[in-house]
Amino acid sequence: EYEVKFADYLRKGTPLPEEFKTMSTDVNTAGGYLMPQNQNNRITELAVQYAPMMDLAEVITISQGDSIEFPKEGSTAFSVSIQAEGATRSATTSGTIAMDTIYTYIYEANPLVTNKLLADSAFPVEPYINKKIAEQIGVAFMGDCVTGTGTGEPTGFTVTTNANSVLSGSSAALAIATVPKLALKVKPQYRKNGKWAC
């Protein structure tokens, strides 16, 4: 039919009729379903911020149990005295020994992922999930290191009764003048290895 119309156009100048195609890519049922879909092989990840507490901590590996004990000096210190020449030496106070126990805790995640998704996904799902779990363990551990209650979770360094503090005069802001005072709260032999945690 098109050839006949084209011949009329050449012989007589009869205008060609407009063509209307019923199949297209922008309508799914008219052919759009046949077009492959483009997909990036990388997931856009959200930034996660957390303090690297493991970089500030001493990491100790234990082979059994769920705790480790640390002997420490007790509340009574060794004492000394000045002895006069020729005087009878008297006994001085002996220091006491105490024990600290640090318990271990397990951070875990159990995302349910089908084998089909792992095998057929366009990008590596398993490494991505492992990375995200590691990030969230870091976030949880960081929070517990700071504010953990010690009940079913680590004891945070701001919660322990051994922590020193300096009042800033405001609950909503940190007064700069109190920062040097806080550093001086740390005993001199510990200051050189001290770290600021914000």
C-alpha positions as CSV (number, residue, x, y, z in Angstrom):
1,E,0.0,0.0,0.0
2,Y,2.8,2.4,0.8
3,E,4.5,1.7,-2.6
4,V,1.2,2.6,-4.4
5,K,0.9,5.9,-2.4
6,F,4.6,6.7,-3.1
7,A,4.1,6.1,-6.8
8,D,1.1,8.5,-6.8
9,Y,3.2,11.1,-5.1
10,L,5.9,10.8,-7.8
11,R,3.5,10.9,-10.7
12,K,0.8,13.2,-9.5
13,G,2.3,15.0,-6.5
14,T,-0.4,13.5,-4.2
15,P,0.8,14.1,-0.6
16,L,1.8,11.0,1.4
17,P,-0.4,10.2,4.3
18,E,1.1,10.5,7.8
19,E,2.2,7.2,9.4
20,F,1.0,6.3,12.9
21,K,3.0,3.6,14.6
22,T,1.1,1.7,17.3
23,M,4.2,0.1,19.0
24,S,6.6,2.2,21.0
25,T,9.1,2.1,23.9
26,D,7.4,4.5,26.1
27,V,4.3,2.3,26.7
28,N,5.0,-0.9,28.4
29,T,2.3,-3.0,26.8
30,A,3.1,-1.5,23.4
31,G,6.7,-2.7,23.5
32,G,8.3,-1.0,26.4
33,Y,8.5,-4.3,28.3
34,L,11.0,-5.5,25.6
35,M,13.5,-2.8,26.3
36,P,16.3,-3.7,28.8
37,Q,16.6,-1.5,31.9
38,N,19.9,0.1,32.8
39,Q,21.0,-0.2,36.4
40,N,24.2,1.0,38.0
41,N,26.2,-1.9,39.6
42,R,26.9,0.2,42.8
43,I,24.7,1.2,45.6
44,T,24.8,4.9,46.7
45,E,25.7,4.6,50.4
46,L,24.8,7.0,53.2
47,A,27.7,8.5,55.2
48,V,28.0,7.1,58.7
49,Q,29.9,9.0,61.4
50,Y,31.3,7.4,64.4
51,A,34.4,7.8,66.5
52,P,37.2,5.2,66.0
53,M,37.2,4.1,69.6
54,M,39.1,0.9,68.7
55,D,42.1,3.2,67.7
56,L,42.1,4.5,71.3
57,A,41.7,1.2,73.1
58,E,44.1,-1.6,74.0
59,V,42.9,-4.7,72.3
60,I,43.4,-7.9,74.3
61,T,42.5,-11.4,72.9
62,I,41.2,-14.0,75.3
63,S,41.0,-17.7,74.4
64,Q,38.1,-18.8,76.7
65,G,35.4,-17.5,79.0
66,D,33.5,-14.2,78.8
67,S,35.7,-12.0,81.1
68,I,39.2,-11.1,82.0
69,E,40.5,-10.0,85.4
70,F,43.1,-7.2,86.0
71,P,44.9,-7.1,89.4
72,K,45.3,-3.6,90.6
73,E,46.4,-1.7,93.6
74,G,43.8,-1.5,96.3
75,S,42.6,1.5,98.3
76,T,45.4,1.3,100.8
77,A,48.8,2.5,99.6
78,F,52.2,1.6,100.9
79,S,53.5,4.1,103.4
80,V,57.0,5.2,104.4
81,S,58.4,6.9,107.5
82,I,61.6,8.6,108.5
83,Q,63.7,6.6,111.0
84,A,66.0,8.3,113.5
85,E,69.6,7.2,113.7
86,G,69.8,4.1,115.8
87,A,66.0,4.0,116.4
88,T,64.1,0.7,116.3
89,R,62.5,0.3,112.9
90,S,58.8,0.0,113.1
91,A,56.5,-1.6,110.5
92,T,54.9,0.6,107.9
93,T,51.6,0.2,106.2
94,S,51.5,-2.4,103.4
95,G,49.5,-1.7,100.3
96,T,46.5,-3.8,99.4
97,I,45.6,-5.5,96.1
98,A,42.2,-5.5,94.4
99,M,40.8,-7.0,91.3
100,D,38.9,-5.5,88.3
101,T,36.9,-7.7,86.0
102,I,36.1,-6.7,82.4
103,Y,33.3,-8.6,80.7
104,T,33.1,-9.3,77.0
105,Y,30.0,-8.7,74.8
106,I,29.1,-10.0,71.4
107,Y,27.7,-7.6,68.8
108,E,25.9,-9.5,66.1
109,A,23.5,-9.1,63.1
110,N,21.4,-11.6,61.3
111,P,20.0,-10.2,58.1
112,L,17.9,-12.6,56.1
113,V,19.1,-12.8,52.5
114,T,18.0,-15.5,50.0
115,N,20.6,-17.5,48.0
116,K,18.9,-16.4,44.8
117,L,19.6,-12.8,45.6
118,L,23.2,-13.5,46.5
119,A,23.7,-15.5,43.2
120,D,21.7,-13.4,40.8
121,S,22.1,-9.8,41.9
122,A,23.8,-7.3,39.5
123,F,26.3,-6.2,42.2
124,P,28.1,-8.1,45.1
125,V,25.5,-8.2,47.8
126,E,27.4,-10.2,50.4
127,P,30.4,-7.8,50.7
128,Y,28.1,-4.8,50.8
129,I,26.0,-6.4,53.7
130,N,29.2,-7.3,55.5
131,K,30.5,-3.7,55.2
132,K,27.2,-2.3,56.5
133,I,27.1,-4.6,59.4
134,A,30.7,-3.7,60.4
135,E,29.8,0.0,60.2
136,Q,26.8,-0.5,62.5
137,I,28.8,-2.6,65.0
138,G,31.3,0.4,65.1
139,V,28.4,2.8,65.7
140,A,27.0,0.7,68.5
141,F,30.3,0.0,70.1
142,M,31.3,3.6,70.0
143,G,28.1,4.6,71.8
144,D,28.6,2.0,74.5
145,C,32.2,3.0,75.0
146,V,31.0,6.5,75.9
147,T,27.6,6.0,77.6
148,G,27.2,2.3,78.2
149,T,25.5,1.4,81.5
150,G,27.6,-1.7,82.3
151,T,24.4,-3.8,82.5
152,G,24.3,-6.1,79.5
153,E,26.7,-3.8,77.7
154,P,30.1,-2.3,78.2
155,T,30.6,0.5,80.8
156,G,31.1,3.9,79.1
157,F,34.0,6.0,80.3
158,T,31.6,8.9,81.1
159,V,29.5,6.6,83.3
160,T,32.2,4.9,85.5
161,T,32.7,6.3,89.0
162,N,36.4,6.7,88.3
163,A,35.9,9.4,85.7
164,N,36.9,13.0,86.6
165,S,34.7,15.9,85.5
166,V,34.8,19.7,85.5
167,L,31.6,21.7,85.5
168,S,31.3,24.0,82.5
169,G,28.6,26.2,84.0
170,S,26.2,25.4,81.1
171,S,24.4,22.2,80.2
172,A,24.0,23.4,76.6
173,A,27.5,24.5,75.7
174,L,31.1,23.7,76.5
175,A,33.0,26.6,78.1
176,I,36.4,26.9,76.5
177,A,37.9,28.0,79.8
178,T,37.1,24.6,81.4
179,V,39.1,22.6,78.8
180,P,42.5,23.1,80.4
181,K,41.1,22.4,83.8
182,L,39.8,19.1,82.5
183,A,43.2,18.1,81.2
184,L,44.7,18.9,84.6
185,K,42.3,16.5,86.2
186,V,44.3,13.6,84.6
187,K,47.3,12.5,86.7
188,P,50.7,13.7,85.2
189,Q,52.0,10.2,84.4
190,Y,48.9,9.6,82.2
191,R,48.7,12.9,80.4
192,K,51.3,12.3,77.7
193,N,49.2,9.4,76.4
194,G,45.9,11.1,76.8
195,K,43.4,11.4,73.9
196,W,40.5,13.8,73.4
197,A,37.3,12.1,72.5
198,C,34.6,14.3,71.0
